[in-house]
Amino acid sequence: MKKTKKLSLEYRKLFRNKKYRKSLAAGILFIILAGILMNLSINYADAREGNSLGDLILDNIPTINFFWFRAFGTFLIALSVPLIGFLKPKYFPALLKTMGLMYSIRAFFVAITYIKTYPAKVPVSSAFPIWKDLFPYQGNDLFFSGHVAYPFLAALVFWDNKPVRTYLLIAAAFSGIVSLFAKTHYSIDTFAAPFIAYSIFKIGEKLFKEDFSYIK
């Protein structure tokens, strides 16, 4: 109850600031726009006749489904990030805008690199058929891995909050391991993701200077 009251008071204090209100609204709109762009780029990539590639690492490691994590773990990670942002309102505008920037950039990369998934990829639908109906796209949105970049970028935004940072870095590392063994991403998609996410974070710090000032 005390925590709810404290959160309510923090939001009231921040909402007195017109710039904060506008910034939060802009962040929400930006993330929605990025989601639309991402969906368009995935459909475009899935419709192309790309080719699968060889991969030094994937060719030499066993294939492991990690079904429960892929079906539910990634969903919980995806849900937990905006929830943490909501519970920590001074971070929320910066989080939304950097995520919007990341997914807009990723949508562009996916649209220009329509490669088919690795041949030995284990589809989630093989263990959970309804998944194919819920998420019919083929998964050719490969470069760069959103499963790794998403929690890693969030960890950078929440860097001065050690418990949140630790959780998100573990989530990013485990997501990367699962992506490799389930062969849902090529190794370059997985290993490049943290570097791209860090670059996007630094760009975000410059573009959204005022939003990051709420954190500091």
C-alpha positions in Angstrom: 0.0 0.0 0.0 2.8 2.4 0.9 4.6 1.6 -2.4 1.4 2.3 -4.4 0.9 5.6 -2.6 4.6 6.5 -3.2 4.2 5.7 -6.9 1.1 7.7 -7.1 2.8 10.7 -5.5 5.7 10.4 -7.9 3.5 10.4 -10.9 1.6 13.4 -9.6 4.8 15.3 -9.1 6.1 14.4 -12.5 2.8 15.1 -14.2 2.9 18.7 -12.9 5.7 19.1 -15.4 4.1 19.8 -18.8 7.3 18.7 -20.6 7.2 15.3 -18.8 3.6 14.7 -19.9 4.4 15.6 -23.5 7.5 13.4 -23.4 5.6 10.4 -22.1 2.9 10.8 -24.7 5.5 11.1 -27.4 7.2 8.0 -26.2 4.0 6.0 -26.3 3.3 7.2 -29.8 6.8 6.4 -30.9 6.7 2.8 -29.6 3.4 2.2 -31.3 4.8 3.6 -34.6 7.9 1.4 -34.2 5.7 -1.6 -33.7 3.8 -0.9 -36.9 7.1 -0.5 -38.8 8.4 -3.7 -37.3 5.2 -5.7 -38.3 5.5 -4.3 -41.9 9.1 -5.3 -42.2 8.5 -8.8 -40.8 5.7 -9.4 -43.3 8.0 -8.1 -46.1 10.9 -10.3 -45.1 8.7 -13.4 -44.8 7.3 -12.8 -48.3 10.8 -12.6 -49.9 12.6 -15.6 -51.3 15.8 -15.4 -49.4 18.3 -18.1 -48.7 19.5 -19.8 -45.6 23.1 -19.5 -44.7 25.8 -21.6 -43.2 27.0 -20.7 -39.7 30.2 -21.8 -38.0 28.7 -21.9 -34.5 25.3 -23.2 -35.3 26.8 -25.9 -37.5 28.8 -27.2 -34.5 26.4 -27.0 -31.5 23.5 -29.3 -30.7 19.9 -28.3 -31.4 17.9 -27.8 -28.2 14.4 -26.5 -28.2 14.2 -24.7 -24.8 10.4 -24.7 -25.6 9.1 -23.3 -22.3 11.5 -20.4 -22.3 10.8 -19.6 -25.9 7.1 -19.8 -25.5 6.7 -18.1 -22.1 10.0 -16.8 -20.9 10.5 -14.3 -23.7 6.9 -13.2 -23.3 7.5 -12.5 -19.6 10.7 -10.6 -20.3 8.9 -8.5 -22.9 6.1 -7.8 -20.4 8.4 -7.1 -17.5 10.3 -4.2 -19.2 7.4 -1.8 -19.7 6.1 -2.9 -16.2 9.4 -1.9 -14.6 9.3 1.4 -16.6 5.7 2.1 -15.3 6.9 1.4 -11.7 9.8 3.7 -12.2 8.2 6.7 -13.9 11.3 8.9 -14.2 12.8 6.3 -16.5 9.7 5.7 -18.5 10.0 8.4 -21.3 13.6 7.5 -22.0 12.8 3.8 -22.0 9.9 4.2 -24.5 11.8 6.4 -26.8 15.0 4.4 -26.9 13.0 1.2 -27.5 11.0 3.0 -30.3 14.3 4.0 -31.8 15.7 0.5 -31.6 12.7 -1.2 -33.2 12.6 1.5 -36.0 16.2 0.7 -36.8 15.6 -3.0 -36.6 12.6 -2.7 -38.9 14.9 -1.1 -41.5 17.6 -3.8 -41.1 15.0 -6.6 -41.4 13.6 -5.1 -44.6 17.0 -4.9 -46.3 18.3 -8.4 -45.1 15.6 -10.9 -45.9 17.4 -14.1 -45.2 15.7 -17.3 -44.4 16.1 -18.9 -40.9 18.7 -21.5 -40.3 17.5 -24.9 -41.7 17.8 -26.7 -38.4 15.7 -24.1 -36.5 13.2 -25.7 -34.1 9.8 -23.9 -34.5 7.9 -23.3 -31.3 4.8 -24.6 -33.1 6.4 -28.1 -33.2 5.8 -28.4 -29.5 2.9 -26.0 -29.1 0.7 -26.1 -32.4 -1.6 -23.2 -31.3 1.5 -21.0 -31.3 1.6 -21.1 -35.1 -2.0 -19.7 -35.2 -1.2 -17.0 -32.7 2.1 -16.0 -34.4 1.9 -17.1 -38.1 5.0 -15.2 -39.3 7.9 -17.4 -40.3 10.6 -15.7 -38.2 12.7 -14.3 -41.0 13.2 -11.1 -39.0 16.8 -12.1 -38.1 19.2 -9.2 -38.0 19.6 -8.2 -35.3 18.3 -10.3 -32.5 15.5 -8.5 -30.7 15.5 -11.2 -28.0 18.9 -10.1 -27.0 18.8 -6.3 -27.8 15.5 -5.7 -26.0 16.6 -6.6 -22.5 20.2 -5.4 -23.0 19.0 -1.9 -24.1 16.6 -1.8 -21.2 19.5 -2.7 -18.9 21.5 0.3 -20.2 18.5 2.6 -19.5 18.2 1.2 -15.9 21.9 1.0 -15.4 22.0 2.8 -12.1 19.4 0.5 -10.6 21.5 -2.6 -9.8 18.8 -5.2 -9.2 16.9 -4.3 -12.4 20.2 -4.1 -14.4 21.3 -7.5 -13.2 17.9 -9.1 -14.0 17.9 -7.6 -17.5 21.5 -8.6 -18.3 20.8 -12.2 -17.2 17.7 -12.1 -19.4 19.7 -10.9 -22.4 22.4 -13.5 -21.9 20.0 -16.4 -21.4 18.0 -15.2 -24.4 21.1 -15.2 -26.5 22.0 -18.8 -25.4 18.5 -20.0 -26.1 18.5 -18.3 -29.5 21.7 -20.1 -30.5 20.8 -23.6 -29.3 17.2 -23.4 -30.7 18.8 -21.9 -33.8 16.2 -19.2 -34.1 18.9 -16.7 -35.0 22.2 -16.9 -36.7 25.2 -16.3 -34.4 25.9 -12.9 -36.0 22.4 -11.8 -35.1 22.9 -12.7 -31.5 26.5 -11.4 -31.0 25.9 -8.2 -32.9 22.8 -7.3 -30.8 24.5 -5.9 -27.7 26.9 -3.7 -29.7 24.0 -2.3 -31.8 21.9 -1.8 -28.7 24.7 0.1 -27.0 25.1 2.3 -30.1 21.4 3.0 -30.1 21.5 3.8 -26.4 24.3 6.4 -27.0 22.3 7.9 -29.9 19.2 8.0 -27.7 21.1 9.8 -24.9 21.9 12.5 -27.4 18.5 12.7 -29.1 16.4 12.4 -26.0 18.6 14.4 -23.7 15.7 15.9 -21.7 14.2 12.4 -21.1 17.4 11.1 -19.7 17.7 14.2 -17.5 14.6 12.9 -15.5 16.7 9.9 -14.5 19.8 11.9 -13.5 
